[in-house]
């Protein structure tokens, strides 16, 4: 089953913001990755023809939500967590930082979200 949505939090620790030369955000920076970017742990990551030279990656903790939820309170939130796994947040930095003014395309190329095991 393909994940219906992949939501991520950007610049969520100071060292990463410092490394990127970006200001600390006053609130979580939320972005979405296309579901077509998800692949399993042993699948190849394919460099996009339009942006093959500045591909980068970052290890992530992935929280898998196991059932539909909306307007969940903070105290109920963990009731919806199916489990945790590791992820590889791959991005084409030239698209993310130079060609576009947002992160969706640069982080959503096919195979740019390796998950598991």
N, C-alpha and C positions, 0 to 999 in steps of 0.2 A: 504494500500500500504506500502510495506517495504521501508525504506529509501535506496536510492542507495549507499550512502556513509555517513559515520559518521566520520568527521574530528574533532580533538580536539587540544587544545593548553595546553601543560603541563608547570608546573613551571612558571605560568604567574603572580605571585605576590610574593614579597620577603618573606612574613611570611610563605608561603607554602614551599619555598626553604629552609628557615631556619629550619623549623620543620622537613623537610626530610633530613637535613644535606647535601644538595646538593649545588653546586656553582650556582650563578646566570648565566643563559645562555645569551650569547651575542646576540642571535636572538631567535625568538619564537621556542619552541620545539613542533613540529607538530607530532601527532600520529593518527592512524586510529583505529576505533573499528569496528568489523564485524557487518554487518546489522542484523545478527541473534542475536545480543546482545540486540537489541531494544525491549522493552516491554512497555505496557501502565502503567498509574500511579497507578492502583490498582492491578497489577499483582505481583505475588510472585517473589522474587529473589531466585534462586536456587543455592545453594553452589555446586561447582564442586567436584566430588568424589576424584579427584586427588589432589585437593588443597583446602580443606575446612577450614583450621584453621587460616589463616591470611587474611581473606576477610575484606576489608576496603571500605569506600565510601567517597564521597565528593559531596556536592551540587554544581551545575553548572548552569549558564545562558546559554540557548540554543538558537541559532539563526537558524531559519528555512529558507532555501533558497527555493523560490517558483517556480523558472523556471531555465532552463539550462543556464549556463553562463560560459564564458571562457575569459581570458585576459581582465577582466573588470577593468576599471580605478577606482581609489579611489573615485572620484566624482560620478561615476555611481553605486557604490556598493550597496547602500541602496535601489536602484530601484529593486533589486533582492530579497530583504528580504520579505518573506511572513509574518513573525511574530516572536514572542519570546515565550519561555516557560521555565519551569524549568526542570532540569535533575539531575539524580543521577549517577555519574560516579563511578561504582563499580569496584573493582580490587582485584585480588588474589595477595597479596604482595609477597608471596613466589615464585610465577612464575615470577612476574614482576621484582623483585630485586635479587633473588637468583638463580633460575633455568635458566633464559633466560638473554640475554644481551640487549633485547629491550622490549617494553611494550605491543606488540600486543596481545599475548596469554593471559597474565594476566588481560587484560582489555576487552577481547572479548568473554569470556564464555557466553553461552546463558543466557539471562535475565540480563546481567551486564550493561545495559543502559536504565534505567527506565526514561520515558519521560512524561511530562505533569502534570497536565491538562493545 
